């Protein structure tokens, strides 16, 4: 659990590993509060909340609003292969722009080709959600949604990070190690070993030492 240190612009990032297909099965398009929590601040009802979850073999990420279910974007990259994957989600509070990244690159969705509806093309996963501050959650849960039964990630997470600005593509790639790591400002929270305690180190230096526990999230 982390204090909610973000409410406007942000980037949420973590490493995850699972061999479970997630809630709703392949092709599900449920809202972010229906999956297994990754970094989640879901509040019951229609509220100024947000969350990043794993479901339907992949990722869902959304932002809510008072009196409105909000917006959820869903990726179609299959990632329940028991390998470590880096996940990042960004939000611009002024425009409402949402984006998902997987392993340092934009996550993908499959859509009909507008020039040939019989063909399918890959496009980056992005969308426009509610604007303004999102301050309903007092804290963010890592690996769970509201602590509800059945909404825990069956797998492992590591190096959970919150930034209070939108990291660009190169900065996200640097987190994964695809590019030379450069100093990053505005890191407002980082968790280690599941404690949720803030750390001062910015270096991406972790070892996936935790063992998979059936039915629970473990923290490397």
C-alpha positions, 0 to 999 in steps of 0.5 A: 500500500502506498499513500496517494501522492499523485492526483493530476499528471502522473506515471505509474510503473512496476514490474509484474509476473504471472501465469494466471490469465486474469479475470473475465477471460480472453477478450474481456473489456471490463473496467479497471475495477474488475481485474486483479489490481496492480496499482489501484485506487478504486473507490466504490461508486462513481468517484474521482478514482483511478487504477491499473489492473491485470485482466483478460490476459493483459492490462486495463487502466482507467480513470473515474469521475463523480457521477460517471463510470469514467474511461478504461483502456484495455491492451491486448498483449498477452502477458500471462507467460510467467515472465517479468514484464514492465508496465507503465501508465500515464495520464495528462490531467489537462487533456485527459490523455491516457496511455499504456506501455508494456516492456518500454513500448506502447501497449497494443490493441487490435482494430480493423484497418480503416482502409480495409476492414477485413484486415486487423492492425495493431495500434497503441493503447490510448484514450481520453478520460475525465480531466482534473484532479483525482483525489478520492483514494487516500492510498493506492493498493499494490497487487489488489483492488480494495482488498476484495477477495478475488481481486488480488494478482496471482503473481509477483510485482516489483519496483513499484513507482509513482511519478507526478508527471508524464514520463515520455517514451524515452524515460519509460524505455530507460526504466526498462533498461532499453536506453541509457538510464538518465536522472528522473525528477519528480519520483514521488513514491517507490515501494520495496518488498511490499512495505510501501515505505518510500526509498531514496534510491532511483536506480532500477536495481532489483532481483525477482527473489520472491516465490509465486504463492498461489492466490496471493501477490508476492513482492520482489 
